Amino acid sequence: MSTYVVVGLQWGDEGKGKITDVLAEKSDYVVRYQGGNNAGHTVYVGEDKFILHLLPSGVLQCKGKCIIGNGVVVNPEAFFNEIEQIEKRGLNTDHVFISSRAHIIMPYHILLDTYREEFAGSSQIGTTKRGIGPCYEDKISRTGIRAIDLLNPEVLKTKIKENLNVKNVLFEKLFNKEPLKFDDIYTKYLEFGKKLKNRIIDSEYEINHAIKEDKNVLFEGAQALMLDIDFGTYPYVTSSSPTTGGTTVGAGVPPTSLKNLIGVSKAYCTRVGNGAFPTELENETGELIRKIGNEYGASTGRPRRCGWLDLVALRYSCMINGITHLVITKLDVLSDFDKIKVGTAYKTPEGTITDIFPSTIEELANYEVIYQDLDGWKEDISKVTSYEELPILAKKYLEFIENFLGVQIYLVSVGPERSQNIIKSNLK
């Protein structure tokens, strides 16, 4: 029995949902520890496709409990919609719970997110406009509404009124929009509280007890390191910490309890939204990767920007996360290329060669990527089931990544199905 943390190592959309789904089958608990319904995890079960935004991806496989941790911001409507989606397809969701300390996304958060992006014009961050950032802002400013508050009518009433006193001034005076009405929100969220009553728990006690009892506990992040609020391409980042370290504050567990730190990366790079992207291919090659890989956002449907694998950024991600096991997804997408480029260093405007990922997007935008060309394998690998069966050149590509990063590959994904996984090494 052990603990497992699954995190993204690029700009999100690496296939974390699929890997979580695979690991969840043997897990007693699956815990989502940050983000909100701005994330989009796609999981295939046979011919059925599930797109999950808020629920832990392990909800389809886990026979134990699935917990939305205190570090997640929860939109109750999104929660109920996903529950309904799953239950309509004959699956049970009685094992899904929410931390009493999780913060709740309110209508004014969504409007603030939307109005700010409109107000910013060409300087937009590129958010999903689902209220994630404003909800985290209220959490940090100590004005947020938590899941437990939905069960206390008087506390809920006071907090909504206090928030509307400030938010409505912004809506009217800054954005020239209509104010929100207290009664509408209060009545709606009181009802949400009644529906959620049996799902709201003190999750940190249960999770820590499970770890002490030597249960299998799987922690799932959303987004990825390059979107981390501290270590990502700031300010084009998310509002939380989708790192292995984020697990400790987002689920209430000590760092000493985390054993298998699993980082997920595509065999190439993608990004949705604005911000620096050193290896981006704004040409026919990038279009081909997008077409073969079906690179469109699960949450937004936006076409993803595509580029070659950036090993400088990936090594930085592995360092910050302390990754012990690597997952490479969508290796099959590269099967059509004669040559595959891999970014191994950057060249500064002054001509200096560096393998350090910079702290500012201004620096990064001025760096030139230095590539190494590797031979493509030019054959279909989507039906390969063992590492030994992979083409020699495909194995050379994976070994190049391992050697550069100094991290062993645990699993290689060669397609969207649960069965299209190649286990290369074992977890603890």
JOFENKA-V681998 format. One record per residue. N is the residue number from 1. SS is DSSP state (alpha for helix, beta for strand, coil for the rest). D_FIRST is the distance of its C-alpha to the first C-alpha in whole Angstrom. Layout:
N/SS/D_FIRST
N/SS/D_FIRST
//
This chain:
1/coil/0
2/coil/4
3/beta/7
4/beta/10
5/beta/14
6/beta/16
7/beta/20
8/beta/23
9/coil/25
10/coil/29
11/coil/31
12/coil/28
13/coil/28
14/coil/26
15/coil/24
16/alpha/21
17/alpha/21
18/alpha/21
19/alpha/18
20/alpha/16
21/alpha/18
22/alpha/16
23/alpha/12
24/alpha/13
25/coil/13
26/coil/10
27/coil/9
28/coil/10
29/beta/12
30/beta/14
31/beta/16
32/beta/19
33/coil/20
34/coil/24
35/beta/27
36/coil/29
37/coil/30
38/coil/32
39/coil/29
40/coil/29
41/beta/26
42/beta/27
43/beta/25
44/beta/26
45/beta/26
46/coil/28
47/coil/31
48/beta/30
49/beta/30
50/beta/28
51/beta/29
52/beta/27
53/coil/28
54/coil/26
55/coil/24
56/coil/20
57/alpha/20
58/alpha/17
59/alpha/19
60/alpha/21
61/coil/17
62/coil/15
63/coil/15
64/coil/14
65/beta/16
66/beta/17
67/beta/19
68/beta/21
69/coil/21
70/coil/24
71/coil/25
72/beta/26
73/beta/29
74/beta/30
75/coil/33
76/alpha/33
77/alpha/35
78/alpha/33
79/alpha/30
80/alpha/32
81/alpha/33
82/alpha/30
83/alpha/29
84/alpha/32
85/alpha/32
86/alpha/28
87/alpha/30
88/alpha/33
89/coil/31
90/coil/30
91/coil/26
92/coil/25
93/coil/24
94/coil/24
95/coil/20
96/beta/22
97/beta/22
98/beta/24
99/beta/24
100/coil/27
101/coil/27
102/coil/27
103/beta/31
104/beta/33
105/coil/35
106/coil/39
107/alpha/42
108/alpha/43
109/alpha/40
110/alpha/41
111/alpha/44
112/alpha/44
113/alpha/42
114/alpha/44
115/alpha/47
116/alpha/46
117/alpha/46
118/alpha/49
119/alpha/51
120/alpha/49
121/alpha/51
122/alpha/50
123/alpha/48
124/coil/45
125/coil/42
126/coil/41
127/coil/38
128/coil/37
129/coil/40
130/coil/37
131/coil/37
132/alpha/34
133/alpha/36
134/alpha/38
135/alpha/36
136/alpha/34
137/alpha/37
138/alpha/38
139/alpha/34
140/alpha/35
141/coil/39
142/coil/38
143/coil/39
144/coil/37
145/coil/36
146/beta/32
147/alpha/31
148/alpha/31
149/alpha/35
150/alpha/35
151/alpha/35
152/coil/38
153/alpha/41
154/alpha/43
155/alpha/41
156/alpha/40
157/alpha/44
158/alpha/45
159/alpha/42
160/alpha/43
161/alpha/47
162/alpha/46
163/alpha/45
164/alpha/47
165/alpha/50
166/alpha/49
167/alpha/48
168/alpha/51
169/alpha/53
170/alpha/51
171/alpha/51
172/alpha/55
173/alpha/56
174/alpha/54
175/coil/53
176/coil/56
177/coil/54
178/coil/54
179/coil/52
180/coil/50
181/coil/51
182/alpha/49
183/alpha/49
184/alpha/48
185/alpha/44
186/alpha/44
187/alpha/45
188/alpha/42
189/alpha/39
190/alpha/40
191/alpha/39
192/alpha/36
193/alpha/35
194/alpha/36
195/alpha/34
196/alpha/31
197/alpha/31
198/alpha/28
199/alpha/26
200/beta/26
201/beta/24
202/coil/23
203/alpha/20
204/alpha/19
205/alpha/19
206/alpha/16
207/alpha/14
208/alpha/14
209/alpha/13
210/alpha/10
211/alpha/9
212/alpha/10
213/coil/9
214/coil/5
215/coil/5
216/coil/5
217/beta/8
218/beta/11
219/beta/14
220/beta/17
221/coil/20
222/coil/24
223/coil/27
224/coil/26
225/alpha/27
226/alpha/31
227/alpha/31
228/coil/30
229/coil/32
230/coil/32
231/coil/31
232/coil/33
233/coil/36
234/coil/37
235/coil/39
236/coil/38
237/coil/34
238/coil/32
239/coil/32
240/coil/29
241/coil/26
242/coil/24
243/coil/22
244/coil/19
245/coil/21
246/alpha/22
247/alpha/18
248/alpha/19
249/alpha/22
250/alpha/22
251/alpha/19
252/coil/19
253/coil/16
254/coil/17
255/alpha/17
256/alpha/15
257/alpha/12
258/coil/12
259/coil/10
260/beta/11
261/beta/15
262/beta/16
263/beta/20
264/beta/22
265/beta/25
266/beta/28
267/coil/30
268/coil/33
269/beta/33
270/beta/34
271/beta/35
272/coil/36
273/coil/39
274/coil/41
275/coil/40
276/coil/40
277/coil/39
278/coil/40
279/coil/40
280/beta/41
281/coil/43
282/coil/46
283/coil/47
284/alpha/47
285/alpha/44
286/alpha/42
287/alpha/44
288/alpha/42
289/alpha/39
290/alpha/39
291/alpha/40
292/alpha/38
293/alpha/35
294/coil/36
295/coil/36
296/beta/37
297/coil/35
298/coil/32
299/coil/33
300/coil/37
301/coil/38
302/coil/40
303/beta/40
304/coil/38
305/beta/39
306/beta/38
307/beta/38
308/coil/37
309/beta/34
310/beta/34
311/alpha/32
312/alpha/34
313/alpha/32
314/alpha/29
315/alpha/29
316/alpha/30
317/alpha/27
318/alpha/24
319/alpha/26
320/alpha/25
321/alpha/22
322/coil/21
323/coil/19
324/coil/17
325/beta/17
326/beta/20
327/beta/21
328/beta/24
329/beta/26
330/coil/29
331/alpha/30
332/alpha/32
333/alpha/34
334/alpha/36
335/alpha/37
336/alpha/40
337/coil/41
338/coil/43
339/beta/42
340/beta/39
341/beta/40
342/beta/37
343/beta/38
344/beta/37
345/beta/39
346/beta/42
347/beta/45
348/coil/47
349/coil/50
350/coil/52
351/coil/51
352/coil/48
353/beta/45
354/beta/41
355/coil/38
356/coil/37
357/coil/36
358/coil/39
359/coil/38
360/coil/41
361/alpha/42
362/alpha/45
363/alpha/44
364/alpha/42
365/alpha/45
366/alpha/47
367/coil/45
368/beta/45
369/beta/42
370/beta/43
371/beta/41
372/beta/41
373/beta/42
374/beta/39
375/beta/40
376/coil/39
377/coil/38
378/coil/40
379/coil/39
380/coil/36
381/coil/33
382/coil/31
383/coil/31
384/coil/29
385/coil/26
386/coil/25
387/alpha/26
388/alpha/28
389/alpha/30
390/coil/31
391/coil/34
392/alpha/35
393/alpha/36
394/alpha/33
395/alpha/31
396/alpha/33
397/alpha/33
398/alpha/29
399/alpha/29
400/alpha/32
401/alpha/29
402/alpha/27
403/alpha/29
404/alpha/31
405/alpha/28
406/coil/26
407/coil/23
408/coil/21
409/beta/21
410/beta/18
411/beta/19
412/beta/23
413/beta/24
414/coil/28
415/coil/28
416/coil/27
417/coil/26
418/coil/22
419/coil/23
420/coil/25
421/beta/22
422/beta/22
423/beta/19
424/coil/20
425/coil/17
426/coil/14
427/coil/11
428/coil/9
//
